[in-house]
Amino acid sequence: MDGLRRVLVWTCADGSVPQMVPFLQSVTGRFGTGDLASVRCRLDRNRLLLSQDPAGVPLQRPAFCPIKHLSVKEAAAVPLDAQQRGVDVGVAIILQSANQRVLLTRRAKHLRIFPNIWVPPGGHLEPDETLLEAGLRELKEETGLAVDADEFASAKVLGVWESAYPLMLSRGPPQRHHLVVYVLLRSARMHSRLQECLRPSPAEVSACLWADIRLVGAMVAAVDGQDGAADETDGLPASVSVSQVSPEGGLTDADIPSRVLVRRAPPSGPDVERVSTGTKFALDLWLKTLSDSLNS
């Protein structure tokens, strides 16, 4: 019955019958041996159907994806209830202001999945929702921003990220496996006007940030899974202004060190406050859309 209440990932190839992706199988791996594929995604009867399409959007997993690296023994150790879940679907909103800033939120530290990590507003896709409806619902629930689809000139799927939790096998076997569909929304309002409407939920969000192009570029350059030979804070101010969320939901101005936002995911041990790997993937695609628009 649980599967009937959740939107799960299915794939279809060359007109074949769609097949549900099992929890312990990599979605990206179904389209080849690499970590990147080009796919078309659509919703059909509460299934997210993916098919290979050279003209589609990027589907990517990290090189250290735990699903990809599971041994037979490690797969057998995953609890049976997790193995039977399938792959869930989430939607995240890359909200671009008129002055080309994007909204990021820091997940509350008491959350079980990716606590204290910076991500765009987003969450699970509910049955009978479109991707845009899910994204706007999550945007309102997490940040208080209630916007109509009519406010945006267009809603564009930037890409799809394959994610698992914990992030790496060094932190234990996977407990969650999902795809995140990143949707770009361009607002006609400046970020300062949007900021006035923020009413974040303290149950989910502990801080908010409007990142400009320079900061986003530094975030993207800090590739998780790679050694940091260069200093990504070069050219950035020592600190970045954020809005801290009180337990009552109020906002106060604060500063955090820029280095926090350009950290890489540690390969072992406890996680740290940082920008999520999937968020870096989506922000990199966002930067490319800006570049394409300037060159068109």
C-alpha positions in Angstrom: 0.0 0.0 0.0 2.9 2.3 0.7 3.9 2.3 -3.0 0.3 3.4 -4.0 0.8 6.7 -2.0 4.2 7.6 -3.4 5.4 8.6 -6.8 8.2 6.3 -7.9 10.8 6.2 -10.7 10.2 4.0 -13.7 12.3 3.7 -16.9 11.5 2.7 -20.4 13.8 2.0 -23.3 13.1 1.9 -27.1 9.3 1.7 -26.6 9.5 -1.2 -24.2 7.2 -1.7 -21.3 8.1 0.7 -18.4 9.8 -1.0 -15.5 10.0 0.3 -11.9 13.6 0.9 -10.6 14.4 -1.1 -7.5 15.8 0.6 -4.5 19.2 -1.1 -4.8 19.6 -0.3 -8.5 21.1 3.0 -9.9 18.7 4.9 -12.1 21.5 6.5 -14.0 23.1 3.1 -14.4 20.1 1.9 -16.4 21.1 4.3 -19.2 24.8 3.2 -19.5 27.9 2.7 -17.6 28.8 6.4 -16.8 27.6 8.8 -14.2 25.7 11.1 -16.7 22.9 10.4 -19.1 20.5 12.6 -21.2 16.8 11.8 -20.5 13.3 12.9 -21.1 11.1 12.8 -18.0 7.3 12.9 -17.7 4.7 12.0 -15.2 2.3 9.2 -16.1 -0.3 7.7 -13.7 1.8 8.8 -10.7 5.0 7.4 -12.1 8.0 9.5 -13.1 8.9 7.9 -16.4 12.5 8.4 -17.7 13.6 7.5 -21.2 16.9 8.1 -23.0 16.8 11.2 -25.2 19.9 13.0 -26.6 17.8 16.2 -26.6 16.7 15.8 -23.0 17.9 17.1 -19.7 21.0 15.7 -17.8 20.5 12.9 -15.3 23.5 12.5 -13.1 24.8 10.7 -10.1 27.9 11.4 -8.1 31.0 9.3 -8.8 30.8 8.1 -5.2 27.1 7.2 -5.4 26.6 4.5 -2.8 24.0 2.6 -4.9 26.6 2.4 -7.7 29.3 0.9 -5.4 27.2 -1.5 -3.3 28.8 -5.0 -3.1 26.6 -8.0 -3.0 27.3 -8.4 0.7 26.5 -4.7 1.4 23.3 -4.9 -0.6 22.1 -7.9 1.4 22.7 -6.0 4.6 20.2 -3.2 3.6 17.0 -3.7 5.6 14.3 -5.5 3.7 11.8 -2.7 4.1 14.2 -0.3 2.5 14.9 -2.7 -0.4 11.2 -2.8 -1.2 10.7 1.0 -1.3 11.6 1.7 -4.9 13.1 5.1 -5.8 11.3 8.2 -4.6 10.8 11.5 -6.5 11.5 15.0 -5.2 11.3 18.4 -6.7 13.5 21.4 -5.9 13.0 25.0 -7.0 15.8 27.1 -8.3 14.2 30.5 -7.7 16.0 33.2 -9.7 15.3 36.8 -8.8 15.2 39.6 -11.3 18.7 40.6 -10.3 20.0 37.1 -10.8 20.2 35.7 -7.3 19.0 32.3 -6.2 17.4 31.3 -3.0 19.1 28.6 -0.8 17.9 27.4 2.5 19.7 25.6 5.3 18.0 22.4 6.5 17.1 22.4 10.2 19.7 20.6 12.3 17.2 18.2 13.8 16.1 16.7 10.5 17.1 13.0 10.0 18.1 13.4 6.3 20.9 15.8 5.4 20.6 18.1 8.5 22.3 21.5 8.4 22.9 21.3 4.6 22.2 24.1 2.2 19.7 23.3 -0.6 17.0 25.1 -2.6 13.5 24.8 -1.4 12.0 21.4 -2.3 10.6 18.1 -1.2 8.6 15.0 -2.2 6.2 14.8 -5.1 2.7 13.9 -4.0 0.4 11.7 -6.1 -1.6 13.7 -8.8 0.7 16.7 -8.6 2.6 18.1 -11.5 6.3 18.9 -11.0 5.6 22.6 -10.9 2.7 22.2 -8.4 4.9 20.2 -6.1 7.7 22.7 -6.3 5.4 25.7 -5.6 3.8 23.8 -2.7 7.2 23.0 -1.1 8.4 26.6 -1.7 5.4 27.9 0.2 5.6 25.3 3.0 9.3 25.8 3.6 9.8 29.6 3.0 6.3 31.1 3.1 6.6 32.4 -0.5 3.2 32.0 -2.0 3.5 32.6 -5.7 1.2 31.8 -8.6 2.5 30.0 -11.7 1.3 33.0 -13.7 4.1 35.1 -12.1 6.7 33.2 -14.0 7.4 33.5 -17.7 8.3 29.8 -17.8 9.1 26.9 -15.7 12.1 24.9 -17.0 13.4 21.5 -15.8 17.2 22.0 -15.5 18.2 18.5 -14.7 17.7 15.4 -12.6 20.0 14.3 -9.7 20.2 10.8 -8.3 20.7 11.0 -4.6 21.1 8.6 -1.7 21.4 9.0 2.0 23.9 8.6 3.6 25.9 10.3 0.9 28.7 7.7 0.8 29.2 4.1 1.8 31.8 5.2 4.3 28.9 6.5 6.4 26.8 3.4 6.3 24.4 1.6 3.9 21.8 3.6 2.0 18.6 4.4 3.8 17.0 6.6 1.2 17.3 6.6 -2.6 15.5 9.2 -4.7 15.7 11.4 -7.8 15.5 15.2 -7.4 14.0 17.1 -10.4 15.4 20.7 -10.3 13.0 23.3 -11.8 14.1 26.8 -12.7 11.6 29.6 -12.0 12.5 33.2 -13.0 10.8 35.8 -10.9 10.2 39.4 -12.1 10.8 40.6 -8.5 14.2 41.7 -7.1 15.6 39.5 -4.3 15.0 42.2 -1.8 11.3 42.2 -2.6 11.1 38.4 -2.4 13.0 38.6 0.9 10.2 40.7 2.4 7.8 37.8 1.8 9.9 35.1 3.4 8.2 33.4 6.3 10.3 30.2 6.7 9.1 27.2 8.7 11.6 26.6 11.6 10.6 22.9 11.5 12.4 22.6 8.2 14.6 25.7 7.6 17.2 27.3 9.9 18.6 30.0 7.6 18.0 31.5 4.1 20.5 33.0 1.6 20.3 34.8 -1.7 23.4 33.7 -3.6 24.8 35.9 -6.4 26.6 34.6 -9.5 30.1 35.0 -8.0 29.2 33.0 -4.9 27.4 30.3 -6.9 30.5 30.0 -9.1 32.6 29.3 -6.0 30.1 26.7 -4.7 30.1 24.9 -8.0 33.9 24.9 -8.2 34.1 23.0 -4.9 33.4 19.6 -6.5 32.6 16.9 -4.0 34.7 13.8 -4.2 37.7 15.8 -5.5 40.6 17.2 -3.6 40.6 20.9 -3.1 43.8 22.1 -4.7 42.6 25.6 -5.3 41.1 28.1 -2.9 37.5 28.6 -4.0 37.1 31.5 -1.5 39.6 33.6 -3.6 37.8 36.8 -4.6 34.9 36.2 -2.1 34.3 38.4 1.0 35.3 36.7 4.2 31.6 36.3 5.2 28.2 36.1 3.6 25.0 37.6 4.8 22.2 35.2 5.7 18.8 35.3 7.4 18.7 33.1 10.5 15.4 31.6 11.4 14.4 31.6 15.1 12.4 28.8 16.7 9.3 31.0 16.4 9.9 31.6 12.7 11.4 35.1 12.9 14.3 36.3 10.8 17.5 38.0 12.0 20.5 39.1 9.9 23.7 37.2 10.5 27.0 36.4 8.8 28.6 33.0 8.1 32.1 32.4 6.8 32.2 32.1 3.0 34.4 29.0 3.4 31.3 27.2 4.9 29.6 27.4 1.5 32.5 26.1 -0.5 33.3 23.1 1.6 33.5 19.7 0.0 31.7 16.7 1.5 34.1 14.9 3.8 34.9 11.4 2.6 34.4 9.9 6.1 33.3 10.9 9.6 30.5 13.3 10.5 29.1 15.5 7.8 29.6 19.3 8.0 27.5 22.4 7.1 27.9 22.8 3.3 26.0 23.1 0.0 24.7 19.7 -1.1 26.2 17.8 -4.0 22.9 17.8 -5.9 22.5 21.6 -5.4 26.0 22.2 -6.9 24.9 20.1 -9.9 21.7 22.2 -10.3 23.5 25.6 -9.8 26.1 24.6 -12.4 23.3 24.1 -14.9 21.7 27.4 -13.8 25.0 29.2 -14.5 25.0 27.6 -18.0 21.5 28.9 -18.7 22.6 32.4 -17.8 25.6 32.1 -20.1 23.4 30.7 -22.9 21.0 33.6 -22.5 23.8 36.2 -22.8 25.2 34.5 -25.9 21.9 34.1 -27.7 
